[in-house]
């Protein structure tokens, strides 16, 4: 079995030659299992007072074999990186289910399941498969109020959220994650708290994982929920020297393209994209087929916009298999050289004169 540092070195060598492939949606695949309330409660939480159906992260403890099936399906589709089933595995998010106390365990077991699945495929052909520890945005916003009539209200604070992310990172590291993926970021201050929490965990463990940041443009305005443009968002997190930065969720591939181009134009690291399979339709489903999404991915790759590609809401292993086919043989984007000028951001980007 590869050591983490050897796996990352091999992964970086591959990324210099070709586009890396990330997995697709966990939730979309889980819908096909027809899971019921008892699947989430299991034996351990059979008497838990709060309803648990929909807490997908909990399945790592109550139905781990199903999470393994999801990982295996994406790995069989040809991915290089799979995400842990830990999108909502912070105390803040688990408080909705009264399960704050098991946050560390959810991350530990989520990473262990992903690592075990990757190890099987690595051992079969020797090709590295990396585990990206998923840190989702939580259910709270740090820079905005949840109440229009009370603009000063906040339901969490920076230190509390950073502590949540620190605990999450500690579990992911112990479970065997290779990367940290701070994803679906709509509020840049949440992202900064995740960075702080991750750095605290690195200091405590002596293990420093590459950090990957993925923001979310919430609509066709091209801004995050907290109001920043893509370039302003990049400027806000550039100091973290991310391994990769990208966009995911909210938009389908057609609407994401222009904003991905903006990010590719300024990013000094690898660029990733994993869009939804289109915008949700009237029935809550997604209309982009594996074939229709393949066309978008192929164009993005040929235009030199990407280093890593995957799928978000509504995508399946079939989508990912078509994605892999779409970008085969295409050279990856070359990251921009470091710009020595000072780059700042409010809602808009600002670059100081040389």
N, C-alpha and C positions, 0 to 999 in steps of 0.2 A: 504494500500500500504506500502511495506517495506521501511524503511529508508536505505540510501546508506550503512551506517556502518553495519546494520543488514544483508543486502544482501551480503556484502562482507564476513562477518563472516560465514554466511551459505554456501557461495560458497567455502570458504577455507576448511570448514568442509567436504564438499562433495569431494573436491579434495584430501583429505587425504584418502578417501575410494575408489575412482574410478577415471577413466579418465574423464575429462571434454570435452565437444564437442563444437567446434567452428563452425560457419556457413561456407558457401562456397562462390563462386564467385558472386559478384554483377553484373559485366559486362556480364557474360555468361547468367544469368537469364534475364537480360534486353533485350538481343538480341531477345528473344522470343516475345517481345511486338511489334515488327515492328515499332519502334519509328522513327518519321520523324523530320525534322528541326523545324516544328511548335511546337512540343512537348517540345523542349528545349527552344524556344523563349517564348512560352506562350503569354499571354496578356501583362504582365509586360515588357517583353523584345522584343516585336514585332518589334520595330523600331531600335533595337540594330544593329549597323553597322557591327560588326564582326560576322562571322558564329559561331553558338553555338552547332551544332550537335556534339555529342560525349562528351560533358561536362556533364558527368553523375551526378556529384555533384549538378549541377544546377536543376536537376529533383526534388530535395527536396523542391524547391520553385515552380516550374512550374507544376510538376505532382506528388505531394506528395502521392497521392493514389497508384501510381505504386510502389514507394519505400516501402510503407507499405505492399503491396502485397508480395514483395520480402522478407521482414522481416518475415511476417506471414508464408510464405512457409517454411522457414528454422526453425522457431520456431516449426511448426507442425511436422517437421522431427525429432525433439527431441533435439535441441541444448541447451546448457547452456549459451552460450555467442553469441551475434551478434555484428557485427561491424557497426559503423555509415557510412553513405554514404558521407565520407569526405576525401577520399584518396588524392584528389588534391585540397583541400579547403584552400590553402595558397595563399597569394597575389602573390608570385613568380609564382605559377602554373596557377593561374587564369589570370595572365597578358597576357597569350596567347589568351584569349578571351576578353581582355579589361574589366574584371569584378573584378579587385582588390578590389574595394570598398565594395563588398558584402561578403568578406571572413568571417568576424565574423558571419554574418547572416547565411551563409551556414553551419557553424559548429553548431551554436545554433539550427537551424531547423533540421539538420541531427541528432543531439543527441535527440531532442525532439521526432522525429518520431520513432527512435529506442526505446526510453524509453516507449513511449505509447504502442508500439507493445508488448514489454516485460511485461508491466503492465497487459495487457489483459490475457496473459498466466499465469502470477503469480497469479492473482486473481482467475483463474479457478481451479488451483490445489495446490497453496501454495508453489510450487517449485521455488527457486530464478532463475531469468534470468538476466544476467548482460549485460550491454552495454559497449563495448570497443570502446572508441573514437579513430578513425583511423587517424594517422598522417603518411602520405606517404612521400616518399623520396624527393619530389619536382622535378622540371625539370632541376635543376642545380646541379653541383658537386663542392664541396669545395676544394677537394684535388687534382683534376685533371683538365687539360685543355680540352675544347671541340675541340681544334684544334691541330692536331699532329704537325704542323709546328710552333706552338706558345705555347710551354709548360708552359710558365709563365702566360698565360691568365686564368682569373677566371671571371665568369659571375655573381657571387654574393660573399659576404663575410660573415664571421661567425656571426657578430653582426646583419646584416640584416636578415639572415636566422633565427637566434634565435628569433628575434622580430616577424617574421612571425609565428613561432611555438608558441610563447607566445600568440599571438592573437588567434590562432587556439585553443589552450588549454583553454583559457578563455571562448570561445564560447561553447566548449564541456562540460566544468564544469557547466556552467549556464544551458545548455540544459539537463543535467541529466546523463552524462556518469559516469560509475562506475570505469573504468580502462582507462589508456592511452596505446594504442598500437602503438609504433613507429615501422613501418613495412616496409618490402621490402627494407631494407637498403643495398645498394651496396657500399656506401662510409661512412666509420666510422666517418669522421669528420662531415658529415651531421647529423649522429645520435647524436653526442655530442652537436651539436647546438640545436637539438630537446630537449635533456635533459636540457640544460641550459634554453631554452625558457619555458619548463614545470615548472622548479623550480621557475622561475620568476613569473609565473602565480600562483603557489602555494602560494608564499609569498604575492602576492597581494590579493588573495581571502581568505586565511586562510584555504583552502581546499587542502588536499594532496591526490592524487589518486595513487593507486599502478601502477607502470610502468612496462610494458611488452615490450620487445625488440625482434624484429624478423629480422634477417639478411637474405641476399640472396646470395647464391653461384651461380655465373653466368654461370659456365660450369663444366665439369668433372675434371678440375684441382683442385677443392676443395677450391677455393679462392673467396673472394669478388671482385668486380670490382676494388677496390682500392688496391687489392693484398694481403690481409690478409688471413691466414688460419682460420678455425673455432675457434680453441683455442686462436689464437692471437686476433681475434675479441672479444671473450668473455673476455679476459684479459683487453681489452681496455675499456669495459663498466662495468666491475665487480664492480667498485667503486660506481656505481649508485644503487647497491643493488636491482636489478630488482626483481619484483614479479615472473616473468617468462622470459625465453629467448628461442628463437627457430629459426627455418628456415622456409622460405616460398618462393613460386614463383620459376621461372626460370627452376627448374628441376622437373621431374616427380618422383614418389615414388621410382622407381628402382634405379635411379641415386642419390637420396638424402640419401639413407639408410646409407652409410658409413660415411657421414659427420654428420648425426644426431647422430650416435654412438659416434663420436669424441666429440660432444657437450655434450651428456649425461654423458660421462666419466668425464668431468671437472666441469660441472655446479653445483653451490651450491644452486640453486633455482629450481623451476619447469621448465620443458622443453616442448616446443610445436613444432609441425610440421604441416604445411598445404601446401602440394605440389600442383603443377599443375596436371591436369589430363593427365600427360605425356608431352612430348615435342611437340610443334606445328608441325602438318604435312604439307605437301605441299600445302594444301588448307587453312592453318591457323587455322584448327580445332585441337581437342584434342582426342586422341584415347583410353585413359584409360576409361573403362566403370565402372559403380558403382561396379560391381562384381569383375572386375580385381583389382581395387584399394582396395577392401575389404580384399583381400589376403595379400596385403602389410601391411595395418594397423594392421591386426590381428597378423602378425609376429612381427611388431615393439612393439606392446603392450606386447606380451608374452615374448619378449626379455628384457623387463623392460626399454625401452628407453624413454617412454612418460608419461606426465601428462595431456597434452592438445592436441587434434587433430582436424583438420578441413581441409578445401580445399581452393585452390587458383584458378588460371585461368582455366576455362573449367569445373569446378565442379558445380554441381546443387544440389537441395534438395534431389534428389534420391541418389546421391553420399554420401551425409551426412547421410541419413537414413541407408545406407549400412555400413558406417563407424561406426555409433553408434552400430549396430548389431555386428560388428567385434570385438569391444573392451568390450562388456558387460561382466561383471563378472571377468575381468582381473584386478589384483591389479596394482595400479599406481606405477611409478618409485619413489624411495626414494631419495630425493636430497642429494648430497654429504655434509659431514660435512665441516665447514669452514676451509680452509687451511690458517694458519697464515703466511706462507711464502709470501714474496713479489713477485708478478706476474706482469711482464711487457710485452710489445709487440711492435714490429715493424711490419714487414710483417710476422715474425715468433714469437712464444711465447717464453718467458724466465721466468724461475722460479728460484729465488735466493736460495742458500743453506740455510738450517735451521740454 
